[in-house]
Amino acid sequence: MDQSSESEINDSEIDAYEEKIYRRFEAGRYKVRKTDNTCASKRSGKVKAKHRAMAKFLSNATSSTRPMVLQPSSSKSQSEELFVWPWMGVVANILTEFKNGRCIGESGNWTGFRDAMAFENHFEADRRGKRDWLDNRFRGSNICGWVARAGDYTSAGPVGDHLSQNGDLKSVGDLAAEESSRTDRLVANLASQIEVKSKHLQELECKYNETSLSLDNMMEQRDSLLQSYNEGSHLTLPFSDHEAHG
């Protein structure tokens, strides 16, 4: 059914209607679209409920997209363990060319972190991880690799110098908190824009109502003048006919 033909709701029904619209957003059965140019004076209650439902849906939807923390490869909690950020890997035992570090994935995003951990797990599965390298358990000409952490960052030598010059130390928890803060600010900004547009819509509705009332008054005055004119013409016509026959 078209929105313009729906019945209005009062203030006591706004909360229930908001919940109804929110459930439609969740189910994917309600789409956000640009409004048309039809009059919205009879939809103020529903418009408020829809805007509130949209803000609630945006807030809840963003919380479900927060990054999933991967299982740490060590006993220390990964949310506290410090990594070099943007994500970098250390590759050791390269015979032909020495490389201080290598960025894994795009700079600092969660896809890059997942790729970095896969990079480390690959070497650990072949017993060519950092502990194997430090414990001198690794023999052969194959390379070793791991994700750069605080120990690599603060180490003396070209590896530590490169990491400290090109990255920072951050934990997964720090990055998740930063992303959460950015998301919250975005949601707050969107909610603020919705509120501003809602107030603007209310102002337009008030202006429409004033214009509509003024037009109704003008039409009533016009009808009254026409009625008075017609009544005056009806009384004058017989008198004029009488004079003509006299």
MIDOSE-1310 file (N, C-alpha, C; in nm, 2 decimals, decimal comma, always signed):
residues 246
mdqs	+0,09/-0,12/+0,00/+0,00/+0,00/+0,00/+0,09/+0,12/+0,00; +0,06/+0,22/-0,07/+0,13/+0,35/-0,08/+0,13/+0,42/+0,05; +0,24/+0,48/+0,09/+0,25/+0,55/+0,22/+0,15/+0,66/+0,24; +0,12/+0,73/+0,13/+0,03/+0,84/+0,14/-0,11/+0,80/+0,17
sese	-0,14/+0,67/+0,15/-0,28/+0,62/+0,18/-0,29/+0,55/+0,32; -0,17/+0,54/+0,39/-0,17/+0,48/+0,53/-0,23/+0,58/+0,63; -0,30/+0,52/+0,73/-0,35/+0,61/+0,83/-0,25/+0,66/+0,92; -0,27/+0,77/+0,98/-0,18/+0,84/+1,07/-0,18/+0,76/+1,21
inds	-0,06/+0,78/+1,28/-0,05/+0,72/+1,41/-0,03/+0,84/+1,51; -0,08/+0,81/+1,64/-0,06/+0,92/+1,74/+0,07/+0,89/+1,81; +0,11/+0,98/+1,90/+0,24/+0,97/+1,97/+0,25/+0,85/+2,05; +0,15/+0,80/+2,11/+0,15/+0,67/+2,19/+0,18/+0,55/+2,11
eida	+0,17/+0,56/+1,98/+0,19/+0,44/+1,89/+0,32/+0,45/+1,82; +0,40/+0,56/+1,84/+0,53/+0,57/+1,76/+0,62/+0,46/+1,80; +0,64/+0,43/+1,93/+0,73/+0,33/+1,97/+0,70/+0,19/+1,91; +0,58/+0,15/+1,91/+0,54/+0,03/+1,85/+0,57/+0,02/+1,70
yeek	+0,54/+0,14/+1,63/+0,56/+0,14/+1,49/+0,71/+0,14/+1,46; +0,79/+0,21/+1,55/+0,93/+0,21/+1,53/+0,99/+0,07/+1,53; +0,94/-0,01/+1,63/+0,99/-0,15/+1,64/+0,95/-0,23/+1,52; +0,83/-0,21/+1,47/+0,78/-0,28/+1,35/+0,87/-0,25/+1,23
iyrr	+0,91/-0,12/+1,21/+1,00/-0,08/+1,10/+1,14/-0,14/+1,12; +1,18/-0,14/+1,25/+1,32/-0,19/+1,27/+1,33/-0,34/+1,24; +1,22/-0,41/+1,27/+1,22/-0,56/+1,23/+1,22/-0,58/+1,08; +1,16/-0,48/+1,01/+1,16/-0,49/+0,86/+1,30/-0,47/+0,81
feag	+1,37/-0,37/+0,87/+1,51/-0,34/+0,83/+1,60/-0,47/+0,86; +1,58/-0,53/+0,97/+1,66/-0,65/+1,01/+1,63/-0,77/+0,91; +1,51/-0,78/+0,87/+1,47/-0,89/+0,77/+1,51/-0,85/+0,63; +1,55/-0,73/+0,60/+1,58/-0,69/+0,47/+1,46/-0,66/+0,38
rykv	+1,35/-0,65/+0,45/+1,22/-0,63/+0,37/+1,19/-0,48/+0,36; +1,27/-0,39/+0,42/+1,24/-0,25/+0,41/+1,36/-0,18/+0,36; +1,35/-0,11/+0,25/+1,46/-0,05/+0,18/+1,45/+0,10/+0,20; +1,57/+0,17/+0,21/+1,58/+0,31/+0,22/+1,58/+0,37/+0,08
rktd	+1,49/+0,46/+0,05/+1,48/+0,52/-0,08/+1,46/+0,67/-0,07; +1,48/+0,74/-0,18/+1,46/+0,88/-0,18/+1,31/+0,90/-0,18; +1,27/+1,00/-0,09/+1,13/+1,03/-0,08/+1,08/+1,11/-0,20; +0,95/+1,09/-0,23/+0,89/+1,17/-0,34/+0,85/+1,31/-0,30
ntca	+0,79/+1,38/-0,39/+0,75/+1,52/-0,36/+0,61/+1,53/-0,31; +0,54/+1,42/-0,27/+0,41/+1,43/-0,22/+0,41/+1,49/-0,08; +0,29/+1,54/-0,05/+0,28/+1,60/+0,09/+0,29/+1,50/+0,20; +0,37/+1,54/+0,30/+0,40/+1,45/+0,41/+0,33/+1,50/+0,54
skrs	+0,23/+1,59/+0,53/+0,17/+1,64/+0,65/+0,09/+1,54/+0,73; +0,05/+1,43/+0,66/-0,03/+1,33/+0,74/+0,06/+1,21/+0,78; +0,19/+1,23/+0,77/+0,28/+1,11/+0,80/+0,38/+1,15/+0,90; +0,36/+1,26/+0,98/+0,47/+1,30/+1,07/+0,50/+1,20/+1,18
gkvk	+0,40/+1,13/+1,23/+0,43/+1,03/+1,33/+0,50/+0,91/+1,28; +0,47/+0,87/+1,16/+0,53/+0,75/+1,10/+0,67/+0,79/+1,05; +0,69/+0,91/+1,00/+0,82/+0,95/+0,96/+0,92/+0,95/+1,08; +0,87/+1,01/+1,20/+0,95/+1,00/+1,32/+0,99/+0,86/+1,35
akhr	+0,90/+0,77/+1,35/+0,92/+0,63/+1,39/+1,02/+0,57/+1,29; +1,01/+0,60/+1,16/+1,10/+0,54/+1,06/+1,24/+0,59/+1,08; +1,25/+0,72/+1,11/+1,39/+0,77/+1,13/+1,45/+0,71/+1,25; +1,37/+0,70/+1,36/+1,43/+0,64/+1,48/+1,47/+0,49/+1,46
amak	+1,39/+0,42/+1,38/+1,42/+0,28/+1,35/+1,54/+0,27/+1,27; +1,56/+0,36/+1,17/+1,68/+0,36/+1,09/+1,80/+0,38/+1,17; +1,80/+0,48/+1,27/+1,92/+0,51/+1,35/+1,95/+0,39/+1,44; +1,85/+0,33/+1,49/+1,87/+0,21/+1,58/+1,93/+0,09/+1,49
flsn	+1,88/+0,07/+1,37/+1,93/-0,03/+1,29/+2,08/-0,01/+1,25; +2,11/+0,12/+1,22/+2,25/+0,15/+1,18/+2,34/+0,12/+1,30; +2,30/+0,16/+1,42/+2,38/+0,14/+1,54/+2,40/+0,00/+1,57; +2,30/-0,09/+1,56/+2,31/-0,23/+1,59/+2,38/-0,30/+1,48
atss	+2,36/-0,26/+1,36/+2,43/-0,33/+1,25/+2,58/-0,31/+1,25; +2,63/-0,19/+1,29/+2,77/-0,17/+1,29/+2,84/-0,26/+1,40; +2,77/-0,28/+1,51/+2,83/-0,36/+1,62/+2,85/-0,50/+1,58; +2,77/-0,55/+1,48/+2,78/-0,69/+1,44/+2,89/-0,71/+1,33
trpm	+2,95/-0,59/+1,28/+3,05/-0,60/+1,18/+3,19/-0,57/+1,25; +3,20/-0,57/+1,38/+3,32/-0,55/+1,44/+3,41/-0,67/+1,41; +3,55/-0,65/+1,41/+3,63/-0,76/+1,37/+3,64/-0,87/+1,47; +3,65/-0,99/+1,42/+3,66/-1,11/+1,50/+3,80/-1,13/+1,54
vlqp	+3,83/-1,14/+1,67/+3,97/-1,16/+1,71/+4,01/-1,30/+1,69; +4,12/-1,32/+1,62/+4,17/-1,46/+1,59/+4,23/-1,52/+1,71; +4,24/-1,65/+1,71/+4,31/-1,72/+1,82/+4,46/-1,69/+1,82; +4,52/-1,65/+1,93/+4,66/-1,62/+1,93/+4,75/-1,74/+1,92
sssk	+4,86/-1,72/+1,86/+4,96/-1,84/+1,85/+5,04/-1,86/+1,97; +5,03/-1,77/+2,07/+5,11/-1,78/+2,19/+5,01/-1,78/+2,31; +5,07/-1,80/+2,43/+4,98/-1,80/+2,55/+4,93/-1,67/+2,59; +5,00/-1,56/+2,55/+4,96/-1,43/+2,58/+4,84/-1,38/+2,50
sqse	+4,74/-1,31/+2,56/+4,62/-1,27/+2,50/+4,65/-1,18/+2,38; +4,59/-1,21/+2,26/+4,62/-1,13/+2,14/+4,57/-0,99/+2,15; +4,47/-0,97/+2,24/+4,42/-0,84/+2,25/+4,51/-0,75/+2,33; +4,61/-0,81/+2,40/+4,71/-0,73/+2,48/+4,85/-0,73/+2,41
elfv	+4,87/-0,84/+2,33/+5,01/-0,85/+2,27/+5,03/-0,74/+2,17; +5,15/-0,68/+2,17/+5,18/-0,57/+2,08/+5,23/-0,62/+1,95; +5,17/-0,58/+1,84/+5,22/-0,61/+1,70/+5,27/-0,48/+1,64; +5,36/-0,50/+1,54/+5,40/-0,39/+1,46/+5,29/-0,35/+1,36
wpwm	+5,25/-0,23/+1,36/+5,13/-0,18/+1,27/+5,18/-0,07/+1,19; +5,15/-0,06/+1,06/+5,08/-0,16/+0,98/+5,15/-0,30/+0,99; +5,07/-0,40/+0,96/+5,12/-0,54/+0,98/+5,24/-0,56/+0,89; +5,34/-0,62/+0,96/+5,47/-0,65/+0,89/+5,51/-0,79/+0,92
gvva	+5,58/-0,85/+0,83/+5,64/-0,98/+0,86/+5,79/-0,98/+0,85; +5,86/-1,06/+0,93/+6,00/-1,07/+0,93/+6,04/-1,20/+0,86; +6,13/-1,19/+0,76/+6,17/-1,31/+0,69/+6,32/-1,32/+0,71; +6,36/-1,44/+0,76/+6,50/-1,47/+0,80/+6,56/-1,58/+0,71
nilt	+6,69/-1,58/+0,71/+6,77/-1,69/+0,64/+6,76/-1,68/+0,49; +6,75/-1,56/+0,44/+6,75/-1,54/+0,29/+6,89/-1,53/+0,25; +6,93/-1,62/+0,16/+7,07/-1,63/+0,12/+7,11/-1,53/+0,01; +7,02/-1,50/-0,08/+7,05/-1,41/-0,19/+7,03/-1,27/-0,16
efkn	+6,93/-1,23/-0,08/+6,90/-1,09/-0,05/+6,84/-1,08/+0,09; +6,89/-0,98/+0,17/+6,83/-0,96/+0,30/+6,72/-0,86/+0,30; +6,61/-0,89/+0,36/+6,50/-0,79/+0,37/+6,46/-0,77/+0,51; +6,45/-0,64/+0,55/+6,42/-0,61/+0,69/+6,28/-0,65/+0,73
grci	+6,18/-0,63/+0,64/+6,04/-0,66/+0,68/+5,96/-0,65/+0,55; +5,84/-0,70/+0,56/+5,75/-0,70/+0,45/+5,61/-0,68/+0,49; +5,54/-0,58/+0,43/+5,40/-0,55/+0,47/+5,32/-0,66/+0,42; +5,22/-0,71/+0,50/+5,13/-0,81/+0,46/+4,99/-0,76/+0,44
gesg	+4,94/-0,76/+0,32/+4,81/-0,71/+0,29/+4,80/-0,56/+0,29; +4,69/-0,50/+0,28/+4,67/-0,36/+0,28/+4,71/-0,30/+0,41; +4,75/-0,18/+0,41/+4,80/-0,11/+0,54/+4,70/-0,11/+0,65; +4,72/-0,19/+0,75/+4,65/-0,18/+0,87/+4,51/-0,23/+0,88
nwtg	+4,46/-0,30/+0,77/+4,32/-0,34/+0,78/+4,31/-0,48/+0,84; +4,18/-0,53/+0,87/+4,17/-0,66/+0,93/+4,19/-0,77/+0,83; +4,17/-0,75/+0,70/+4,21/-0,85/+0,61/+4,36/-0,87/+0,61; +4,43/-0,76/+0,61/+4,58/-0,77/+0,62/+4,62/-0,85/+0,75
frda	+4,55/-0,83/+0,86/+4,59/-0,90/+0,98/+4,57/-1,05/+0,97; +4,46/-1,08/+0,91/+4,43/-1,23/+0,88/+4,53/-1,29/+0,79; +4,57/-1,21/+0,69/+4,68/-1,26/+0,60/+4,81/-1,27/+0,67; +4,84/-1,18/+0,76/+4,96/-1,18/+0,83/+4,97/-1,30/+0,92
mafe	+4,86/-1,34/+0,99/+4,86/-1,45/+1,08/+4,87/-1,58/+1,00; +4,81/-1,58/+0,88/+4,82/-1,70/+0,79/+4,97/-1,72/+0,75; +5,03/-1,60/+0,72/+5,18/-1,60/+0,68/+5,26/-1,67/+0,79; +5,23/-1,63/+0,92/+5,31/-1,68/+1,03/+5,28/-1,83/+1,05
nhfe	+5,15/-1,86/+1,05/+5,11/-2,00/+1,07/+5,17/-2,10/+0,97; +5,18/-2,05/+0,84/+5,24/-2,13/+0,74/+5,39/-2,17/+0,78; +5,47/-2,07/+0,83/+5,60/-2,11/+0,86/+5,61/-2,19/+0,99; +5,52/-2,17/+1,09/+5,52/-2,24/+1,21/+5,48/-2,39/+1,18
adrr	+5,39/-2,41/+1,09/+5,35/-2,55/+1,05/+5,47/-2,63/+1,00; +5,56/-2,56/+0,93/+5,68/-2,63/+0,87/+5,80/-2,62/+0,97; +5,77/-2,58/+1,10/+5,88/-2,57/+1,20/+5,99/-2,47/+1,15; +5,94/-2,36/+1,09/+6,03/-2,25/+1,04/+5,98/-2,12/+1,09
gkrd	+5,92/-2,12/+1,22/+5,88/-2,00/+1,28/+5,99/-1,93/+1,36; +5,94/-1,83/+1,43/+6,04/-1,75/+1,51/+6,11/-1,83/+1,61; +6,04/-1,91/+1,69/+6,10/-1,99/+1,80/+6,20/-2,09/+1,74; +6,16/-2,15/+1,63/+6,26/-2,24/+1,56/+6,39/-2,17/+1,52
wldn	+6,37/-2,04/+1,47/+6,49/-1,97/+1,43/+6,57/-1,93/+1,55; +6,51/-1,88/+1,66/+6,58/-1,83/+1,78/+6,65/-1,95/+1,85; +6,58/-2,06/+1,86/+6,63/-2,18/+1,93/+6,74/-2,26/+1,85; +6,76/-2,21/+1,73/+6,86/-2,27/+1,64/+6,82/-2,42/+1,61
rfrg	+6,69/-2,44/+1,61/+6,64/-2,58/+1,57/+6,63/-2,59/+1,42; +6,63/-2,48/+1,36/+6,61/-2,48/+1,21/+6,74/-2,50/+1,14; +6,74/-2,59/+1,05/+6,86/-2,62/+0,97/+6,82/-2,62/+0,82; +6,91/-2,58/+0,74/+6,88/-2,59/+0,60/+6,88/-2,45/+0,53
snic	+6,85/-2,44/+0,41/+6,86/-2,32/+0,33/+6,72/-2,25/+0,31; +6,61/-2,31/+0,36/+6,48/-2,25/+0,35/+6,46/-2,13/+0,45; +6,38/-2,04/+0,41/+6,36/-1,92/+0,49/+6,27/-1,95/+0,61; +6,28/-1,86/+0,71/+6,19/-1,86/+0,82/+6,11/-1,73/+0,82
gwva	+5,99/-1,73/+0,88/+5,91/-1,61/+0,88/+5,82/-1,60/+1,00; +5,78/-1,48/+1,04/+5,68/-1,46/+1,14/+5,63/-1,32/+1,14; +5,53/-1,29/+1,21/+5,47/-1,16/+1,22/+5,55/-1,07/+1,32; +5,59/-0,95/+1,28/+5,67/-0,87/+1,36/+5,59/-0,82/+1,48
ragd	+5,65/-0,83/+1,60/+5,59/-0,80/+1,73/+5,69/-0,70/+1,80; +5,65/-0,68/+1,93/+5,73/-0,58/+2,01/+5,88/-0,61/+2,02; +5,91/-0,74/+2,03/+6,05/-0,78/+2,04/+6,13/-0,75/+1,92; +6,07/-0,77/+1,80/+6,13/-0,74/+1,68/+6,15/-0,58/+1,66
ytsa	+6,04/-0,51/+1,71/+6,04/-0,37/+1,69/+6,15/-0,30/+1,77; +6,17/-0,35/+1,89/+6,27/-0,29/+1,98/+6,41/-0,36/+1,97; +6,43/-0,45/+1,88/+6,56/-0,52/+1,87/+6,66/-0,43/+1,80; +6,79/-0,45/+1,84/+6,90/-0,38/+1,78/+6,93/-0,44/+1,64
gpvg	+6,96/-0,35/+1,55/+7,00/-0,40/+1,42/+6,91/-0,35/+1,31; +6,93/-0,39/+1,19/+6,85/-0,33/+1,07/+6,70/-0,37/+1,08; +6,67/-0,49/+1,13/+6,53/-0,52/+1,14/+6,45/-0,43/+1,23; +6,51/-0,41/+1,36/+6,44/-0,32/+1,45/+6,44/-0,18/+1,40
dhls	+6,55/-0,13/+1,33/+6,55/+0,00/+1,28/+6,44/+0,02/+1,17; +6,43/-0,08/+1,08/+6,32/-0,06/+0,98/+6,18/-0,06/+1,04; +6,16/-0,15/+1,13/+6,02/-0,16/+1,19/+5,99/-0,03/+1,26; +6,08/+0,02/+1,34/+6,05/+0,14/+1,42/+6,04/+0,26/+1,33
qngd	+6,10/+0,26/+1,22/+6,09/+0,38/+1,13/+5,96/+0,37/+1,04; +5,91/+0,25/+1,02/+5,79/+0,24/+0,93/+5,67/+0,19/+1,00; +5,67/+0,17/+1,13/+5,55/+0,12/+1,19/+5,54/+0,17/+1,34; +5,43/+0,13/+1,41/+5,41/+0,16/+1,55/+5,37/+0,03/+1,62
lksv	+5,37/+0,03/+1,75/+5,33/-0,08/+1,83/+5,19/-0,07/+1,87; +5,10/-0,16/+1,83/+4,96/-0,15/+1,87/+4,91/-0,29/+1,90; +4,82/-0,31/+1,99/+4,76/-0,44/+2,02/+4,63/-0,45/+1,94; +4,58/-0,57/+1,92/+4,46/-0,59/+1,85/+4,34/-0,52/+1,92
gdla	+4,35/-0,52/+2,06/+4,25/-0,45/+2,14/+4,25/-0,30/+2,11; +4,37/-0,24/+2,10/+4,38/-0,10/+2,06/+4,32/-0,07/+1,93; +4,35/-0,15/+1,83/+4,30/-0,12/+1,70/+4,14/-0,14/+1,69; +4,10/-0,24/+1,77/+3,95/-0,27/+1,77/+3,88/-0,15/+1,84
aees	+3,94/-0,09/+1,94/+3,89/+0,02/+2,01/+3,88/+0,14/+1,92; +3,99/+0,16/+1,85/+4,00/+0,28/+1,75/+3,89/+0,26/+1,65; +3,87/+0,14/+1,59/+3,77/+0,12/+1,49/+3,63/+0,14/+1,55; +3,61/+0,09/+1,67/+3,48/+0,10/+1,73/+3,45/+0,25/+1,75
srtd	+3,55/+0,33/+1,80/+3,53/+0,47/+1,82/+3,50/+0,54/+1,69; +3,57/+0,51/+1,58/+3,53/+0,57/+1,45/+3,39/+0,53/+1,40; +3,36/+0,40/+1,43/+3,22/+0,36/+1,39/+3,11/+0,43/+1,47; +3,14/+0,44/+1,60/+3,04/+0,51/+1,68/+3,03/+0,66/+1,64
rlva	+3,14/+0,72/+1,60/+3,13/+0,86/+1,56/+3,05/+0,87/+1,43; +3,07/+0,77/+1,34/+3,00/+0,77/+1,21/+2,85/+0,75/+1,24; +2,81/+0,66/+1,33/+2,67/+0,63/+1,36/+2,61/+0,76/+1,42; +2,68/+0,82/+1,51/+2,63/+0,94/+1,58/+2,61/+1,05/+1,48
nlas	+2,70/+1,06/+1,38/+2,69/+1,17/+1,27/+2,57/+1,14/+1,19; +2,55/+1,01/+1,15/+2,43/+0,97/+1,07/+2,30/+1,00/+1,15; +2,30/+0,96/+1,28/+2,18/+0,99/+1,36/+2,15/+1,14/+1,37; +2,26/+1,22/+1,38/+2,24/+1,36/+1,38/+2,19/+1,42/+1,25
qiev	+2,23/+1,37/+1,14/+2,18/+1,41/+1,01/+2,03/+1,37/+1,00; +2,00/+1,25/+1,05/+1,86/+1,21/+1,04/+1,77/+1,30/+1,12; +1,82/+1,34/+1,24/+1,75/+1,43/+1,33/+1,73/+1,57/+1,26; +1,84/+1,62/+1,20/+1,83/+1,75/+1,13/+1,72/+1,74/+1,02
kskh	+1,73/+1,63/+0,94/+1,63/+1,62/+0,83/+1,49/+1,60/+0,88; +1,48/+1,54/+1,00/+1,35/+1,52/+1,05/+1,29/+1,65/+1,10; +1,37/+1,74/+1,16/+1,33/+1,87/+1,20/+1,29/+1,95/+1,08; +1,37/+1,94/+0,97/+1,35/+2,02/+0,85/+1,21/+1,97/+0,79
lqel	+1,19/+1,84/+0,80/+1,06/+1,79/+0,74/+0,94/+1,84/+0,82; +0,96/+1,85/+0,96/+0,85/+1,90/+1,04/+0,83/+2,05/+1,01; +0,93/+2,13/+0,98/+0,92/+2,27/+0,94/+0,84/+2,28/+0,81; +0,87/+2,19/+0,71/+0,80/+2,19/+0,59/+0,66/+2,15/+0,60
ecky	+0,63/+2,06/+0,70/+0,49/+2,02/+0,72/+0,41/+2,14/+0,78; +0,48/+2,21/+0,87/+0,41/+2,33/+0,93/+0,38/+2,43/+0,83; +0,48/+2,46/+0,74/+0,46/+2,56/+0,63/+0,35/+2,51/+0,54; +0,34/+2,38/+0,51/+0,24/+2,33/+0,42/+0,10/+2,35/+0,49
nets	+0,10/+2,31/+0,62/-0,03/+2,33/+0,69/-0,08/+2,47/+0,69; +0,02/+2,57/+0,71/-0,02/+2,71/+0,71/-0,07/+2,75/+0,57; +0,00/+2,71/+0,47/-0,04/+2,74/+0,33/-0,17/+2,68/+0,30; -0,19/+2,56/+0,34/-0,32/+2,49/+0,31/-0,43/+2,55/+0,38
lsld	-0,41/+2,60/+0,51/-0,52/+2,66/+0,58/-0,55/+2,80/+0,52; -0,45/+2,87/+0,48/-0,47/+3,00/+0,41/-0,54/+2,98/+0,28; -0,51/+2,88/+0,21/-0,58/+2,85/+0,08/-0,73/+2,82/+0,11; -0,75/+2,74/+0,21/-0,89/+2,70/+0,25/-0,97/+2,83/+0,28
nmme	-0,91/+2,92/+0,36/-0,98/+3,04/+0,39/-1,01/+3,12/+0,27; -0,91/+3,13/+0,18/-0,93/+3,21/+0,06/-1,04/+3,15/-0,03; -1,05/+3,02/-0,03/-1,16/+2,95/-0,11/-1,29/+2,98/-0,05; -1,30/+2,98/+0,09/-1,42/+3,00/+0,16/-1,47/+3,15/+0,13
qrds	-1,37/+3,24/+0,13/-1,41/+3,38/+0,10/-1,45/+3,40/-0,04; -1,39/+3,33/-0,13/-1,43/+3,33/-0,27/-1,57/+3,28/-0,29; -1,60/+3,16/-0,22/-1,73/+3,11/-0,23/-1,83/+3,20/-0,18; -1,80/+3,27/-0,06/-1,89/+3,36/+0,00/-1,92/+3,48/-0,09
llqs	-1,81/+3,53/-0,15/-1,83/+3,65/-0,25/-1,92/+3,61/-0,37; -1,89/+3,49/-0,42/-1,97/+3,44/-0,53/-2,12/+3,43/-0,50; -2,14/+3,37/-0,38/-2,28/+3,35/-0,33/-2,35/+3,49/-0,31; -2,28/+3,59/-0,25/-2,33/+3,72/-0,24/-2,36/+3,79/-0,37
yneg	-2,27/+3,77/-0,46/-2,29/+3,83/-0,59/-2,41/+3,77/-0,67; -2,42/+3,63/-0,66/-2,53/+3,57/-0,72/-2,67/+3,61/-0,66; -2,67/+3,62/-0,53/-2,79/+3,66/-0,46/-2,83/+3,81/-0,50; -2,73/+3,90/-0,51/-2,75/+4,03/-0,55/-2,80/+4,04/-0,70
shlt	-2,75/+3,96/-0,78/-2,79/+3,96/-0,92/-2,93/+3,91/-0,93; -2,97/+3,81/-0,85/-3,11/+3,76/-0,86/-3,21/+3,86/-0,81; -3,18/+3,95/-0,72/-3,27/+4,05/-0,67/-3,28/+4,17/-0,77; -3,17/+4,20/-0,83/-3,17/+4,32/-0,92/-3,23/+4,29/-1,06
lpfs	-3,23/+4,17/-1,10/-3,28/+4,13/-1,24/-3,43/+4,16/-1,25; -3,52/+4,12/-1,16/-3,66/+4,15/-1,17/-3,69/+4,30/-1,17; -3,62/+4,38/-1,09/-3,64/+4,52/-1,08/-3,60/+4,58/-1,22; -3,50/+4,54/-1,28/-3,46/+4,60/-1,41/-3,56/+4,56/-1,51
dhea	-3,62/+4,44/-1,51/-3,72/+4,40/-1,61/-3,85/+4,49/-1,59; -3,88/+4,52/-1,46/-4,00/+4,60/-1,44/-3,98/+4,74/-1,50; -3,87/+4,80/-1,48/-3,84/+4,93/-1,53/-3,85/+4,93/-1,69; -3,80/+4,82/-1,75/-3,80/+4,81/-1,89/-3,94/+4,81/-1,95
hg	-4,03/+4,74/-1,88/-4,17/+4,72/-1,93/-4,25/+4,85/-1,90; -4,21/+4,93/-1,80/-4,29/+5,05/-1,76/-4,26/+5,16/-1,87
